């Protein structure tokens, strides 16, 4: 009996040592996200972080045997945060662009998107009706870039820049801006239960979203391989159905395994 007890103690100690080793080996991925960016990363009624990219990062981390720590960072701050190593991964429906690829690395894309114009339901019904009016954008976003490049063509009287969707929507409803240019999936999701608002025009820009990493980070290659599997196994398609209520197009980057983006 004594001998049996000794063996049990030895086994318990071995198990404890093993769990300590696995805990030490378990990586924590620090993920920066612009919380409030529906339906990608936002807070539910209980204050928990939820969304398409919250779920996606969780699925990636699970495959890698890693934990996730999510940090709320304004969109425009994500670039310096990932470059400085303050975070390992940035998400927030970030569009892959050649200009960005010069200073950061992206995994393969997982969502195809465009920009859009959102206005009051009784306000401007198209970009053509925005002449002489004030447009809002998110600072440093592709919507900001598009509005800046096209200000003269459409005659926007001013471009006001915001740190996220929520303050822009408050100003839109208060009449301080006349329209808001931003990613179409976020706005389509946001206005569903708000009849006073409408997505009045889709702006074709052919954007693709992905996770962003420090330039040439090894983690980007590792995550890219996991995305291969998540696409092949239909996990990303399931997330698309969960958050958008429809299956992704069969030829979309949500389904199709793609190479990592590069400037070559």
Backbone torsions as a table, in degrees:
resi	resn	phi	psi	omega
1	UNK	NA	-42.2	178.0
2	UNK	-61.0	-45.2	-179.7
3	UNK	-61.8	-40.1	179.2
4	UNK	-61.7	-41.7	178.7
5	UNK	-62.1	-39.5	179.1
6	UNK	-63.1	-42.1	-179.9
7	UNK	-64.6	-40.4	179.6
8	UNK	-61.9	-43.2	179.4
9	UNK	-63.4	-43.2	179.7
10	UNK	-62.2	-41.5	179.4
11	UNK	-63.6	-43.8	179.6
12	UNK	-60.9	-42.8	179.5
13	UNK	-64.9	-38.9	179.5
14	UNK	-65.4	-41.9	178.5
15	UNK	-64.0	-41.7	179.0
16	UNK	-62.3	-42.6	179.7
17	UNK	-64.4	-40.6	179.3
18	UNK	-63.6	-43.3	-179.3
19	UNK	-68.0	-35.1	178.1
20	UNK	-64.9	-39.7	178.5
21	UNK	-66.0	-43.0	-178.8
22	UNK	-67.1	-35.0	178.4
23	UNK	-66.6	-38.9	179.9
24	UNK	-68.2	-33.9	-177.9
25	UNK	-78.6	-19.0	-176.3
26	UNK	-72.7	120.8	-176.6
27	UNK	-81.2	146.2	170.9
28	UNK	-109.3	122.1	177.6
29	UNK	-92.8	120.1	176.3
30	UNK	-90.5	117.9	-173.8
31	UNK	-114.2	124.9	176.0
32	UNK	-92.3	134.4	-179.6
33	UNK	-148.3	144.6	177.3
34	UNK	-85.0	86.5	-175.6
35	UNK	-63.9	131.8	-173.7
36	UNK	113.0	-0.1	-179.3
37	UNK	-92.7	79.2	-177.6
38	UNK	-70.0	147.6	-7.8
39	UNK	-94.5	26.8	-172.8
40	UNK	-84.1	-48.8	176.7
41	UNK	-154.7	115.9	-180.0
42	UNK	-155.0	177.7	-179.7
43	UNK	-102.3	135.7	174.7
44	UNK	-83.7	-175.3	-176.2
45	UNK	-62.2	-24.1	179.9
46	UNK	-89.1	-0.5	-179.9
47	UNK	86.5	4.8	179.3
48	UNK	-80.3	146.5	174.8
49	UNK	-76.5	125.9	-179.5
50	UNK	-136.6	168.4	175.5
51	UNK	138.3	168.5	-178.6
52	UNK	-55.3	-50.5	-176.1
53	UNK	-76.6	-26.0	172.7
54	UNK	-62.9	-45.4	177.8
55	UNK	-65.4	-40.7	-178.1
56	UNK	-65.0	-46.0	178.7
57	UNK	-61.7	-39.7	178.3
58	UNK	-61.3	-41.5	179.1
59	UNK	-66.2	-41.3	177.7
60	UNK	-63.4	-47.8	-178.4
61	UNK	-61.6	-39.5	179.5
62	UNK	-60.6	-43.1	178.9
63	UNK	-64.8	-28.6	-177.7
64	UNK	-93.5	-0.8	-178.2
65	UNK	67.3	33.8	-175.7
66	UNK	-116.9	158.2	171.2
67	UNK	-94.4	164.5	179.3
68	UNK	-124.1	132.2	169.7
69	UNK	-119.1	117.0	-177.8
70	UNK	-97.9	130.3	-179.1
71	UNK	-115.9	130.9	179.1
72	UNK	-81.2	116.6	-178.5
73	UNK	-134.1	132.5	175.5
74	UNK	-55.5	147.9	-173.9
75	UNK	-49.8	-48.2	-174.8
76	UNK	-66.4	-18.9	179.3
77	UNK	-87.0	-9.9	-176.4
78	UNK	-65.9	-33.4	-174.9
79	UNK	-67.0	-49.6	178.7
80	UNK	-68.2	-33.1	-179.0
81	UNK	-65.0	-40.5	-179.3
82	UNK	-77.2	-34.6	179.8
83	UNK	-69.1	-33.9	-177.9
84	UNK	-83.7	-10.1	-178.7
85	UNK	86.5	6.3	176.5
86	UNK	-63.9	-33.1	174.3
87	UNK	-127.7	157.2	179.2
88	UNK	-89.0	-36.6	-175.6
89	UNK	-136.4	143.0	170.8
90	UNK	-116.1	133.7	171.4
91	UNK	-130.2	160.0	176.2
92	UNK	153.2	53.1	-176.8
93	UNK	44.4	55.7	-175.7
94	UNK	-86.1	123.1	-179.9
95	UNK	-79.1	135.3	174.5
96	UNK	-76.5	124.3	174.4
97	UNK	-133.7	156.3	178.2
98	UNK	-61.0	-39.9	-179.6
99	UNK	-60.7	-41.1	179.8
100	UNK	-70.9	-34.6	-179.3
101	UNK	-65.6	-15.4	177.0
102	UNK	-70.2	-25.1	-174.7
103	UNK	-124.5	-9.0	178.1
104	UNK	-139.0	171.9	176.6
105	UNK	-120.0	142.8	176.8
106	UNK	-116.5	146.4	164.9
107	UNK	-76.7	175.4	-179.8
108	UNK	-59.8	151.2	-179.3
109	UNK	-70.6	156.3	178.4
110	UNK	-134.5	7.9	177.4
111	UNK	-157.7	134.1	177.7
112	UNK	-99.2	135.7	-173.1
113	UNK	-147.3	173.0	172.8
114	UNK	-139.6	174.7	171.5
115	UNK	-88.0	175.9	179.0
116	UNK	-157.7	159.9	172.3
117	UNK	-109.3	123.7	175.8
118	UNK	-112.4	138.2	-179.2
119	UNK	-144.6	174.4	171.3
120	UNK	-63.3	146.4	-179.4
121	UNK	-56.3	-29.9	179.8
122	UNK	-99.2	8.7	-177.5
123	UNK	-96.1	-155.6	178.7
124	UNK	-56.3	139.2	-176.9
125	UNK	-104.8	3.3	179.4
126	UNK	-166.7	169.0	174.7
127	UNK	-61.1	-33.8	-179.7
128	UNK	-61.5	-26.1	-179.4
129	UNK	-91.3	6.2	179.9
130	UNK	-93.7	3.9	179.1
131	UNK	-61.4	129.9	-180.0
132	UNK	76.1	9.5	-176.9
133	UNK	-114.4	165.5	-176.2
134	UNK	-94.8	129.6	178.8
135	UNK	-112.4	143.4	176.2
136	UNK	-106.1	148.0	178.2
137	UNK	-145.1	167.5	172.4
138	UNK	-89.1	130.8	-177.5
139	UNK	-53.2	125.7	174.7
140	UNK	76.8	4.0	-177.8
141	UNK	-83.3	170.6	175.4
142	UNK	-67.9	-26.2	172.9
143	UNK	-65.0	-40.5	175.7
144	UNK	-60.2	-46.9	-179.5
145	UNK	-61.8	-44.7	-178.3
146	UNK	-64.1	-46.4	-179.0
147	UNK	-62.7	-40.0	179.6
148	UNK	-64.7	-43.7	-179.0
149	UNK	-68.9	-27.9	-173.9
150	UNK	-110.6	10.5	-177.8
151	UNK	-58.8	-45.0	-178.1
152	UNK	-65.8	-42.2	-177.6
153	UNK	-62.0	-41.7	-176.6
154	UNK	-97.8	-6.9	174.0
155	UNK	71.6	30.7	176.1
156	UNK	-60.2	132.3	-179.6
157	UNK	-74.8	-27.4	-179.4
158	UNK	-160.5	152.9	173.3
159	UNK	-118.2	117.7	178.2
160	UNK	-103.2	135.7	-173.4
161	UNK	-108.6	137.0	-174.9
162	UNK	-125.9	159.1	175.1
163	UNK	-100.3	64.4	177.3
164	UNK	117.4	167.3	-173.0
165	UNK	-68.9	-42.2	-172.0
166	UNK	-58.0	-51.7	179.5
167	UNK	-65.0	-32.3	177.7
168	UNK	-65.8	-41.1	179.6
169	UNK	-65.9	-36.0	176.2
170	UNK	-62.2	-44.6	-179.7
171	UNK	-68.9	-34.0	177.5
172	UNK	-63.6	-46.4	-178.3
173	UNK	-71.8	-22.9	178.1
174	UNK	-88.0	-4.2	177.9
175	UNK	84.3	11.9	-179.6
176	UNK	-82.1	-22.2	168.2
177	UNK	-130.1	159.6	-176.1
178	UNK	-102.4	-17.8	179.6
179	UNK	-161.2	161.7	-176.8
180	UNK	-134.1	123.6	-179.9
181	UNK	-104.1	119.6	-179.0
182	UNK	-161.4	-178.1	-176.5
183	UNK	-59.2	130.5	-174.7
184	UNK	-64.3	-38.8	-178.8
185	UNK	-63.1	-38.6	179.9
186	UNK	-62.7	-42.6	-176.9
187	UNK	-75.2	-36.8	176.1
188	UNK	-61.2	-39.5	178.3
189	UNK	-68.1	-43.1	-174.2
190	UNK	-66.0	-39.3	-172.3
191	UNK	-86.3	-4.8	-175.8
192	UNK	-50.4	-44.5	-177.2
193	UNK	-106.2	22.5	-178.8
194	UNK	-128.4	84.2	-175.5
195	UNK	-63.3	-15.6	178.9
196	UNK	-76.9	-10.7	-179.5
197	UNK	-117.5	155.4	178.1
198	UNK	-150.4	139.9	169.1
199	UNK	-82.2	107.9	-168.9
200	UNK	-96.4	-18.7	178.3
201	UNK	-154.7	135.1	172.1
202	UNK	-86.9	135.2	-179.8
203	UNK	-111.9	102.3	-174.8
204	UNK	-65.6	117.9	178.9
205	UNK	-129.0	-10.0	175.9
206	UNK	61.7	41.6	-176.9
207	UNK	-84.8	154.7	175.3
208	UNK	-132.4	134.7	-177.6
209	UNK	-97.5	148.2	172.0
210	UNK	-157.2	178.7	173.7
211	UNK	-84.1	144.5	-176.5
212	UNK	-113.2	142.1	-176.2
213	UNK	-133.2	167.6	171.4
214	UNK	-59.8	152.8	-177.7
215	UNK	-54.3	125.3	176.3
216	UNK	61.0	25.7	178.8
217	UNK	-65.6	135.1	177.7
218	UNK	-61.2	-32.9	-179.6
219	UNK	-58.8	-34.0	-179.6
220	UNK	-60.9	-42.8	178.9
221	UNK	-65.8	-39.6	179.1
222	UNK	-65.2	-45.9	179.4
223	UNK	-64.9	-38.7	179.1
224	UNK	-58.5	-40.6	178.8
225	UNK	-65.4	-38.3	177.7
226	UNK	-65.9	-38.9	178.0
227	UNK	-62.3	-35.2	173.1
228	UNK	-51.5	-51.3	-176.9
229	UNK	-66.6	-42.8	-177.5
230	UNK	-64.8	-32.4	176.0
231	UNK	-73.0	-48.6	-177.4
232	UNK	-60.0	-38.2	-177.6
233	UNK	-84.6	-2.4	177.2
234	UNK	82.6	8.7	-178.7
235	UNK	-65.8	-43.2	178.9
236	UNK	-65.1	-37.6	177.0
237	UNK	-62.6	-38.7	177.7
238	UNK	-65.1	-40.0	177.3
239	UNK	-63.5	-39.0	178.7
240	UNK	-61.4	-44.4	179.0
241	UNK	-64.6	-39.7	-179.5
242	UNK	-61.7	-45.0	-171.7
243	UNK	-94.3	-23.8	-178.9
244	UNK	-115.8	-6.7	174.4
245	UNK	78.0	2.6	179.3
246	UNK	-140.2	158.0	175.9
247	UNK	-73.8	147.8	176.7
248	UNK	-70.7	155.1	175.1
249	UNK	-61.4	143.2	-174.4
250	UNK	-62.8	-25.7	-179.0
251	UNK	-101.6	12.2	-177.3
252	UNK	-81.8	165.4	179.6
253	UNK	-74.1	-7.4	173.6
254	UNK	-72.4	-24.9	-175.7
255	UNK	-109.6	-37.3	-171.2
256	UNK	-84.4	127.7	174.4
257	UNK	-71.2	126.7	-174.1
258	UNK	-128.5	158.6	176.3
259	UNK	-72.2	162.5	173.0
260	UNK	-65.3	139.2	179.5
261	UNK	-66.2	143.1	177.0
262	UNK	-148.7	164.8	179.0
263	UNK	-85.6	-7.3	-177.5
264	UNK	-69.1	NA	NA
